[in-house]
Amino acid sequence: MVSGLDIIATVKSKKMKQDFIFLIQDMWYFEIINGIGLALWLNARC
């Protein structure tokens, strides 16, 4: 039998996993923008 607390714990861990994935995706997106910005900056300097 599954208790209410088990369900809450499962939902919380799934939510944390999703938040973590979103965080990685946001960082990945930020890295691309940084990479493009860096490339443009280097091109402008050369």
N, C-alpha and C positions, 0 to 999 in steps of 0.2 A: 504493500500500500504506500502510495506517495503522499507525503504530508504537504501542507501549504508552504512550509518553510523550504522544503526541497524545490518546489516549483519556483518560489521567489529567488532562491539561490541560482537555479538554472537560468532563469530569465536575466538575472543580474550579470552572470558570467557571460551570457550571450551578448548582452548589451555592451559589456566591457570590451569584448572581442570586436564588436562592430565599431565602437568608438576608436579602438586601437587601429583598426583597418582604415577608418576614415582619416585618422591622424597621419598614418603612413602615406595615404593617397595625397593629403594636403601637403605634406613635406615633399613628396615626389614632384608635385605640381610646382611647388616653390623652387625646388632645385632646377627644374627646367627653365623657369623664368629667370633665375639667377644665372644659369648657363647661357641663355640668350643674351641677357644683359651684359655679361662678361665678354662674350664674343663681340658684341656691338662696340663695347668700350675698347677692346683690344684693336678692332678694325679702325676705330676712330683715331687711335693713337699712332698707328703705323702709317 
